[in-house]
Amino acid sequence: MNKKTAESRYNSLLKIHKIVESNKNITLINLLKLSKEIGFYLDRANYSKFIIEEINKKFAIDESSLDKSGSLISIRNLKTLWIYVTEEEKYSTNSYQKHERNLLSSIDKENDKLIAVGKRAIGFAQKNNIEILTKFEKNDIAYLSNLLPKLVISTFKTDEYENLNFVINSNKIKQKYIQLLPIRKNNFTLEHHKESVIFKSSLTSHKIYQDLNAFIDSELENYLTFATWSLLTESALIYEKYKLVAQNSTLNDLDEKLRFQFRMILKAKREREIEEMSILSKKKDLLHSQERLKND
């Protein structure tokens, strides 16, 4: 390989390296942004949970009687609505297999229904004959965070459901699934998350001007909305993490190729120098020979 070819390849690799490095920086910014959002929405969901629980204590309201027409936190039977969220799989990790095994061991196919978010979730439900309540091709966080809570509320009020469980892929969730309803069974925690002091409060700072049940229903929707937003964002976060791993791997590979091409440039340069020195040496020998002939 000559020096010009080696330099051309080196410069091409360097341009690719800069592009990947730039994309990696964007991914890091996205990770930081999403992480902050996840913590905020989790804290806000817990705040709504706190308000509802405090009202129950203060007014001695039995959870099963909050809404006799079909309250979200009433206990009717053991039917469960599952929400399974998957992301686009560009990177081979097989990270969803564990969650799918857990889901299959927990779901009651005779009674439960599933909301499938993502192509893999849809395929999983269809393959295993799990009844799909509704499905979405991708995790559109803003759209689904607004729609899903309303859909859950409507479903719980018109059908016999007691439990709402979320299944997402996250290394910060140690439970098999996140249970959001009934509220008293809520187990939504994220490893290493520190609760914000912003939402520390008590009922003494609140004045309820509307009907108590209507207020609780409103706060329940807030609870579901913020919890859903946090969970969907956490699901998207894991995709960004996998993207970062792939980008780091690409950068390491490019670094190795750049080092190799740099060595090729040095080698070609040395070979060129040796070749030039050889030519100069031959010219000097020729001149000496010609001078000797003249002298003779």
Secondary structure, DSSP 4 states (H G I P E B T S, - for coil): --HHHHHHHHHHHHHHHHHHHHHHHHHHHHHHHHHHHHHHHHHHHHHHHHHHHHHHHHTT--GGGS-TTT-TT------EEEEEE-----S---TTHHHHHHHHHH--TTT-EEEEESHHHHHHHHHTTPPEEEEESS--HHHHHHHHHHHHHHHHHHS---EEEEE---TT--SSSEEEESGGG-----TT----GGG---GGG----S-HHHHHHHHHHHHHHHHHHHHHHHHHHHHHHHHHHHHHHHHHHHHHHHHHHHHHHHHHHHHHHHHHHHHHHHHHHHHHHHHHHHH-
